[in-house]
Every structure is written in C-alpha cells, then in structure tokens.
C-alpha cells in the first residue's frame, strides 16, 4: 500500500474511533456490519441525527461504497451544515477519490466552522502546498505548529514551502 493509501486508512480509523465514541456502540458491535446495523437502527429512532448519518457514511467509506457514503454525508448536511465532523469526513472521502479541488473547498469550510480543527487544517495546508499556494500553506503550517510543535512531518512540509517561496 502506498504512503498516501496508509494515510487514508489512518484517517478512516480515526473517523471510525470517533464514530464509535459518538454513537456509543457496544463492544460486540464493533464490526463494519455491526456499526452499519446500529446506525440504521438508530436512524429509525432519530432520523435527524447527523452523527448517525456520519457514522453510516464512514461504514460505507470503509467498504469502498463511495456513492452511498456521499449520499449519507449529503443527508447529514441536509440536516445540519454546521457539523464540522461532516465536512472533515467528506473532505477525507474526496481525498481518497483524488477529487482535490472539491476536497480543498470542503476542508476550507471545515476550518471556517472550526479554526482549531487540526485535521482539517493539516489537510488544507497540504492541498495548498501541492497546488503551489505556498503563502496560504505556510500560514496554516504555522497554526499547526502551535498545536503540534513536535510533529516532524509538519516541520518538513513547512520547510519545503518556505524553500519554494524563496526560489
């Protein structure tokens, strides 16, 4: 698996852990099908609960069911457009699909909603750097370094952007 593939899997694992925490699923249901079943059951009781739609989207992402994941995310956004987790989850889905322009827009929205969302800031900074928008990337890397001063990957990306700005 490529480094990007590993990063994508790590993001899904993070989202999965968040879903389990938010949904409060019992230990025996911590499989894909168990989570999907629990989400569907909960949505019948609370169809306006964005956490359930996001958890279901995550289950679909784990199963590479992109269309269903997007539909669940769109349903969550129909209910509440201010849920940062929805936007971050959607951005990660778009990154997995190499839909970088859309992912950038989605992560920008997540950062607007929560300027302290480290995951969204990191993804947006990397997308800016890849696009050549080094000034914007540097600003975001500086914010990230305040949250994670010992993260060597952030320092490396920050240094790379600074070097490209000097050229």
C-alpha positions as CSV (number, residue, x, y, z in Angstrom):
1,X,0.0,0.0,0.0
2,X,1.4,3.5,-0.9
3,X,2.1,6.1,1.8
4,X,-1.0,8.0,0.7
5,X,-3.0,4.8,1.0
6,X,-1.7,4.3,4.5
7,X,-2.6,7.9,5.4
8,X,-6.1,7.5,4.0
9,X,-6.6,4.3,6.1
10,X,-5.3,6.1,9.2
11,X,-7.9,8.9,8.6
12,X,-10.7,6.3,8.3
13,X,-9.5,4.6,11.5
14,X,-9.6,8.0,13.3
15,X,-13.1,8.6,12.0
16,X,-14.2,5.1,12.9
17,X,-13.0,5.6,16.5
18,X,-14.9,8.9,16.6
19,X,-18.0,7.2,15.3
20,X,-17.8,4.5,17.9
21,X,-17.4,7.1,20.6
22,X,-20.2,9.3,19.4
23,X,-22.6,6.5,18.7
24,X,-21.7,4.6,21.9
25,X,-21.8,1.2,20.2
26,X,-21.4,-1.8,22.4
27,X,-18.1,-3.8,22.1
28,X,-19.7,-6.7,20.3
29,X,-21.0,-4.4,17.5
30,X,-17.6,-3.0,16.6
31,X,-17.5,-4.7,13.2
32,X,-18.5,-3.0,9.9
33,X,-21.8,-4.8,9.7
34,X,-22.5,-4.2,13.4
35,X,-21.9,-0.5,13.1
36,X,-24.0,-0.3,9.9
37,X,-26.8,-2.1,11.6
38,X,-26.5,0.1,14.8
39,X,-26.5,3.3,12.7
40,X,-29.5,2.2,10.7
41,X,-31.4,1.2,13.8
42,X,-30.6,4.5,15.5
43,X,-31.6,6.5,12.4
44,X,-35.0,4.9,12.5
45,X,-35.4,6.3,16.0
46,X,-33.6,9.6,15.3
47,X,-33.7,10.3,11.6
48,X,-32.4,13.9,12.1
49,X,-29.3,12.8,14.0
50,X,-26.2,13.9,11.9
51,X,-23.9,11.7,14.0
52,X,-25.8,8.6,12.8
53,X,-25.6,9.7,9.1
54,X,-21.8,10.4,9.5
55,X,-21.2,7.1,11.1
56,X,-23.1,5.3,8.3
57,X,-21.1,7.3,5.8
58,X,-17.9,6.1,7.5
59,X,-19.1,2.5,7.3
60,X,-19.7,2.9,3.6
61,X,-16.2,4.5,3.2
62,X,-14.6,1.5,4.9
63,X,-16.4,-0.7,2.4
64,X,-15.4,1.4,-0.6
65,X,-19.0,2.3,-1.2
66,X,-18.4,5.8,-2.3
67,X,-21.8,6.7,-3.7
68,X,-23.6,5.5,-0.6
69,X,-21.0,7.4,1.6
70,X,-21.6,10.6,-0.3
71,X,-25.4,10.2,0.0
72,X,-25.1,9.7,3.8
73,X,-22.9,12.8,4.0
74,X,-25.3,14.8,1.9
75,X,-28.2,13.7,4.2
76,X,-26.2,14.8,7.2
77,X,-25.6,18.2,5.6
78,X,-29.3,18.5,4.8
79,X,-29.9,18.3,8.5
80,X,-27.1,20.5,9.7
81,X,-24.5,22.3,7.7
82,X,-22.5,23.4,10.8
83,X,-21.3,20.0,11.8
84,X,-17.5,20.1,11.4
85,X,-17.2,16.3,11.6
86,X,-19.4,16.0,8.5
87,X,-17.2,18.4,6.5
88,X,-14.0,16.7,7.6
89,X,-15.4,13.3,6.8
90,X,-16.5,14.5,3.4
91,X,-13.1,16.0,2.7
92,X,-11.4,12.8,3.6
93,X,-13.7,10.9,1.2
94,X,-12.9,13.4,-1.6
95,X,-9.2,13.0,-0.9
96,X,-9.5,9.2,-1.2
97,X,-11.2,9.7,-4.6
98,X,-8.5,12.2,-5.8
99,X,-11.1,15.0,-6.1
100,X,-8.6,17.5,-4.8
101,X,-10.3,20.8,-5.8
102,X,-13.5,19.7,-4.1
103,X,-11.6,18.4,-1.1
104,X,-9.9,21.8,-0.7
105,X,-13.3,23.6,-0.8
106,X,-14.7,21.2,1.8
107,X,-11.7,21.4,4.2
108,X,-11.8,25.2,3.8
109,X,-15.4,25.1,5.1
110,X,-14.4,22.9,8.0
111,X,-11.7,25.3,9.0
112,X,-14.1,28.2,8.7
113,X,-16.5,26.4,11.0
114,X,-13.8,25.4,13.5
115,X,-10.5,27.2,13.2
116,X,-9.0,24.8,15.7
117,X,-9.8,21.6,13.7
118,X,-6.2,20.2,13.4
119,X,-7.2,17.5,10.9
120,X,-8.9,19.9,8.5
121,X,-6.1,22.5,8.8
122,X,-3.5,19.9,8.1
123,X,-5.3,18.6,5.0
124,X,-6.0,22.1,3.7
125,X,-2.3,23.1,4.2
126,X,-1.1,20.0,2.3
127,X,-3.6,20.7,-0.5
128,X,-2.5,24.3,-0.7
129,X,1.2,23.2,-0.8
130,X,0.5,20.7,-3.6
131,X,-1.3,23.3,-5.6
132,X,1.6,25.8,-5.2
133,X,-0.3,28.2,-2.9
134,X,2.7,28.3,-0.6
135,X,1.8,31.5,1.2
136,X,-1.5,30.0,2.3
137,X,0.1,26.7,3.2
138,X,2.8,28.4,5.3
139,X,0.1,30.3,7.3
140,X,-1.7,27.1,8.0
141,X,1.5,25.2,8.9
142,X,2.4,27.9,11.4
143,X,-1.0,27.4,13.0
144,X,-0.5,23.6,13.1
145,X,2.9,24.0,14.7
146,X,1.2,25.8,17.6
147,X,-0.9,22.7,18.2
148,X,1.7,20.1,17.3
149,X,5.2,21.6,17.8
150,X,6.9,18.2,17.8
151,X,5.4,16.9,14.5
152,X,8.3,16.4,12.2
153,X,6.0,16.0,9.1
154,X,4.6,19.4,9.7
155,X,8.1,20.9,10.1
156,X,9.2,19.2,6.9
157,X,6.3,20.4,4.9
158,X,6.7,23.9,6.3
159,X,10.4,24.0,5.4
160,X,9.6,22.8,1.9
161,X,7.1,25.5,1.4
162,X,9.5,28.2,2.8
163,X,12.2,26.9,0.4
164,X,9.9,27.1,-2.6
165,X,8.8,30.6,-1.6
166,X,12.5,31.7,-1.7
167,X,13.0,30.4,-5.2
